[in-house]
Amino acid sequence: MKTDLQHKLSQALLRGNPVSSPLSGNAHVNPVSEMPMILTLEQLQPNPDNPRQGRNPRYEEIKSSIRARGLDSVPKVTKAPGSEFYIFSDGGNTRYQILSELWQETQDERFFRLHVLFKPWPGRLQCLIGHLAENEVRGELTFLEKAQGICVARSLYEE
C-alpha cells in the first residue's frame, strides 16, 4: 500500500505544471526565469499597451499561414504582478486574434493550446518597447502608431 507521501507525490505528478494549469491553486505563482510553457487562449489576453491601433495589413496572409502550418515562432508572454492573465511581451497580439478566430471556426486544439516562452514581468515600459521593436522589424506600424507608442513609452519612463 502506498504511503500518504507517495500518494501525494503521484497526484502532484499527474496534475502537471502548476504554473500552466489554471485549475491548480498555484496559478498565481510565476516562474522567476524564462521558461517554456503551454497556455490556453483562456489564459492569455492581448497586451493593452500594443501600439498597433488598426488591423495588421498582413492579417489575412498571417491567418492563412497559421491555418496551414500553425505558429512558426514561439510567442513570448509575461504576467503582471496580481494579474489573472498572461499577456504578450514582444508582439503577438495579431497572432492571438487570429488563433482566437481559428479556434472559434475549427475547434482545433492546435489553435487553443500554445507553446509559449514565459518571461518574468519586465514592466509596462519594456513590454511596450518589445512591441514597438517587433513591429518595427516587420515595418507594419503607421507613423501615427509609432509616434503614439513612443509618447506612451515616454510617459511610462517618466513615471
N, C-alpha and C positions, 0 to 999 in steps of 0.2 A: 504494500500500500504506500502511496506517495505521502511524503511528509507535507505539512502545510506550506513550508517554504518552497518545496519543489512544485507544488500545485500553483502557488502564486507566480513563480518564475515562468512556468509553462504558459500560464494565462497571459502574462506580460508579453511573452514572445509571440503568441498568437494575435495579440492586439495590434502589433506593428509599431511604427514610429509614432510616438505620442504627439510630436510636433506637427506631423502632417495629417493627423486624424482629428477632425472636428468633434468627434463623439467622445474623445477621452477627456478627462478632467484637466489635462495638462496642455490644452490647446493654446493657452496664453504664454507658454514658455517658449522663447525664441532661442535658436542657436546663437552662440557668441562668435562664430566664424562662418565663412562662406561654406555652404554645403548643398548638395543636390537634394531635391525633394520632389514629391509628387503631390500636386494640389488639384482640386476640382475647380471648375468655374465658380461654384458657390462660395469658395474660399477667397476668391480674387475680386478685385474691383479695379476699374481704370484709375490711373493716377490723376487726382483732381488738379494738379499743377501742370498737366500736359500743356505745352504751348500751342499745340495744334487746335485750332478752333473749328476748322471746316473738315470736310471729308478728305481723306488721303486721295490724291489724284490717281494713285495706282491701286485703289481699293479692289476693283474687280479682278485685276491681274493677280494681286496677292491672294485674293479669295480662291481663284481658280487653282493657284499653286498649292495652297494649303489643302484644298479639297482633294487634289490628286496625290500629293506626297506627304501631307502632314507638315509640321513645322520643320524648317531647315536648321533653325538655331534655337538654342535653349534660352527662353526669356529669363531675365534677372528680376527677382522680386525682393521686396523688403516689407517690413511691417513696423509701423509707428508704435511707440510705447502706448499701451492701453487700447490699441485698435483691435477690432474684431477681424478685420480683413487684411490680406496681403495686397500690395499694390506693385505696379511695375516701376522699377527704379531707373531703368535706362531705355526708355522706349518700350513699346509693346501694346499700347492701347488699341491700335488698329488691329493687331493680331487677336487681341481679346474680343473685340467687337465681331470680328469675322468668325472666330471659334464659337462664340455665343450663337451667331446666326446658323452656322453649320450644325451645331448641336440641336437647335430647335428644328431645323429642316430634316435631319437624318437620324437623330438619337444614337449616333455612332459614338461609342465610348472614347475613341481616339481624339474626339473634339471636346470631350468633357474633362478627362484626366490629363494633366500636363506635367511633363518633366520640366522643372524649373531649377534655377540656381538661386538659393536664398542668400541675401547679403544682409548683415546686421544694419539696422537703421542708421543711415548716414546724416539724416536731417533733410528737411524740405529743400533747402538750397541745393544740396548735392544731387537730390533726385531731379530737380528741375534742370540743373546743368547736364545731367545724364540724358534727359530727354532732348534738350537743345542740341547736344553733341550728336546723338543718334540720328536726329532728323537732319542735322547739317550734313552729315556724311552722305545721306541719301538726297540732299538738296531739294527737299519737298516742302519746306515751310515757306509761306509767303513772307515778304518783307515785313508786313504788319505783325504777323505771328512771331517772327524773330524779335522784333522791337518790343512787343508786349512781353514776351518771355524774358527778355533782358531787363525790362523795367521791374517785373516781379522778382527776378533774381536779385536785383539791386536792393529792393525793399527788404527782402529776406536777409540779405547780407548786413544791412544797416540795423536790423532788429537786435 
